[in-house]
């Protein structure tokens, strides 16, 4: 394609702190270095930029305007990465939807984010078919085959495009996107890229809070790019690094490392869906320098795999995973040449503002989450809204460039997220530990963290209560070997009603994200109460991990 000269010109005038700008600068600086490995395919930075520009032409041809909210509902994959970059390059706002959302979730987030163009990935429809889910909550889509679209429950939605689905279907597919690109000159892409400002909101990711529904976190190009630079600095990335990250693309645990790779010319290695077999093949073949596994479930699957002994770790220098101290110490013995890196973060702080300092001694690495990055502030506050003495516990609060731009279309929630001095209230409990490093000690909010995903207990409680036999439900988080934490539901039935534990889980399976489905159900006739509230700590105190439920057979979905 004859676009080399226009792109070279744009590099000189594009804002280098926009997402598209960082990719263009990387293609200029690291042209022939490997940029991306996914789905068995790979590309240099120049080749990746070429594909992004072609996709950007298609977006412009489909009528995407600066500021439009463009949603992606898809499994991990090459198409996803290219589309994300293209949206950012043309000045759109990418809305990355959790690939495990189910109809109840989608019926809320699509209209809430005012998505105008929704890309649906059918790459893994055998495991997760979005067609029936979307038509269930938006019935107008059942007969729509292109042209004008009017969805009563999602009035901003004007088009749906399917990618990667090999089945016949009514909705426009990739050929429509490719055709739309033909009449759009490359100059139109460069003009759009130059017009994007670093202060523009470029990304929306939903993060569950203490309300019954997730909130749409707005992040700017500047915060994404600067936090990427901070991550790269913490990991000391260079163009010779290969960062393996099998985590989902709708999460900051991938968006942030990709930003770090762009800043330094490192190569990002992703996976469509994590499986230990495929992961071991990839690790043995590619020999990454950084493992960004994130969670113990992934590392546990690796170290217990029969092929683990064949994994040549001589190139591996960093192993990033968050979990219990004793477990991390054990993992360290299995990756003896790599430095263990811990972290603390949240979506509202552009992912991770705290990573371990790789020069810290092992004891500090294992017991703290590291220092706050340059350009950010962190303090621990007591109940009186005053900063507590060092070493004492309290709420972790943050200020600085990485703090999000607010919750989309929710002024009240945005205002409540900040104190009078502009500190972001994280709702997390912590203290300042050894060498001034942050120690994360749990959540002040009534939240669960299931497989790395924040889930509000009240969200599950509200959904359970939609069953006509259920009078009241209370949800707590309990430890789990695979997902770190899962939901346990305590249920009071209406008089005269009866349900089994599996019936309760079956009510959820296929209707909410599979990771949210309670793995334990307990029936109660009364509740331990304070003056006005259920004392959940009493529920947890009496809990026993017996009769665990596997949700997969209940819906045929992958857990």
Secondary structure as UniProt FT lines:
FT   HELIX           4..13
FT   TURN            16..17
FT   HELIX           19..29
FT   TURN            31..32
FT   STRAND          34..38
FT   TURN            39..40
FT   STRAND          41..44
FT   HELIX           45..61
FT   TURN            62..63
FT   TURN            66..67
FT   STRAND          69..73
FT   HELIX           78..89
FT   TURN            90..91
FT   STRAND          93..96
FT   TURN            99..100
FT   HELIX           103..112
FT   TURN            113..114
FT   STRAND          117..121
FT   TURN            123..127
FT   HELIX           130..137
FT   HELIX           139..142
FT   TURN            152..153
FT   TURN            155..156
FT   STRAND          159..163
FT   HELIX           174..182
FT   HELIX           186..195
FT   TURN            198..199
FT   STRAND          201..208
FT   STRAND          214..220
FT   HELIX           221..235
FT   TURN            239..240
FT   STRAND          242..245
FT   TURN            249..250
FT   HELIX           252..264
FT   STRAND          267..270
FT   HELIX           276..286
FT   STRAND          290..295
FT   HELIX           296..303
FT   TURN            306..307
FT   HELIX           308..310
FT   TURN            314..315
FT   STRAND          318..322
FT   HELIX           325..334
FT   TURN            336..337
FT   STRAND          339..341
FT   STRAND          343..346
FT   HELIX           347..349
FT   STRAND          351..355
FT   TURN            358..359
FT   HELIX           362..367
FT   STRAND          371..372
FT   TURN            374..375
FT   STRAND          376..381
FT   TURN            383..384
FT   TURN            390..391
FT   STRAND          394..400
FT   TURN            401..402
FT   TURN            408..409
FT   HELIX           411..416
FT   TURN            420..421
FT   STRAND          424..432
FT   HELIX           434..436
FT   STRAND          438..443
FT   STRAND          447..450
FT   TURN            451..452
FT   STRAND          453..456
FT   HELIX           457..464
FT   TURN            465..466
FT   TURN            468..469
FT   STRAND          470..480
FT   TURN            481..483
FT   STRAND          484..493
FT   TURN            495..496
FT   HELIX           501..508
FT   TURN            510..511
FT   HELIX           514..516
FT   STRAND          520..523
FT   HELIX           536..541
FT   HELIX           552..555
//
